[in-house]
Amino acid sequence: MKLNRKQWMIIIMIACLLLCSVLMELMLPKIISESNLAVRLQAPSIHHLFGTDAFGRDVFVRTIVAAKLSILSTILIVVVAGGFGIFVGMISGYMGGLLDEVLMAICDLFLAFPQMLIAIAIAGILGGGLHNAMIALAISDWMLFARLARSATLKEKSELYVTAAKFAGLSDIEILLRHILPNIRNVMIVTLTLNFANMLLSLAGLSFLGIGVKVPTPEWGSMISEGRQYLTSAPWISLFPCLFIFITVFLINQFAKTFNNQEGERNETMD
């Protein structure tokens, strides 16, 4: 996969945000968590760029620090859910038969319910918290990847290069990993990237509902939840975390859109 200038710019911007998040967490630990009621609910100013919250904590610092937890947690969710789903989908599509029917029946069972509803139910059963929220989201999200990977594998399985690989004596695992996976990789990358935006919003949603990241840990969803009772008097508490979620989702979607366009142009050239 060759990245263009726009994609590199997006990667650099997100990397800079993560770097700032890590540095602030290391250099300003007291500002992140300690209360200062003398400056509570102050509007954005030169001293507090994003204002302060109900406990006098700097919203700018907390919003930047929250980026690390929000983004890295989402990446881990997508990698786990995507990896498992792609594995299941490829096995299902390649092997076929009863195994395919059973695995797809399980997928259909999960897909019969809204993804967020499944995540809320699982997180509620597990007891909430960041780790349980991540587990819940991964469990509720793998089916999409499984379905897409199965469909792509079924298409590739009928190609001549797979037949040639079988005649050459390659094992099923070798054919899947060395031949089929590279040919469905780009489609999966686009899906993984687009799904990142969905998972970022879902993680923030669970934290907003109180079954994700627990306060006072800075996380965009929990910060929005903390500020909702001050929407009329101190809207900046929720506004800036919302803005950062919007910007991050927009950048990721632009990255995926650009890559998808590249893939479309490549396929047209091959045709």
Secondary structure, DSSP 4 states (H G I P E B T S, - for coil): ----HHHHHHHHHHHHHHHHHHHHHHH-HHHHH---GGGTTPPS-SSSTT-B-TTS-BHHHHHHHHHHHHHHHHHHHHHHHHHHHHHHHHHHHHH-HHHHHHHHHHHHHHHTS-HHHHHHHHHHHHT-SHHHHHHHHHHTTHHHHHHHHHHHHHHHHTSHHHHHHHHTT--HHHHIIIIIHHHHHHHHHHHHHHHHHHHHHHHHHHHHTTSSSPTTS--HHHHHHHHGGGTTT-THHHHHHHHHHHHHHHHHHHHHHHHHHHHHHHHHHH-
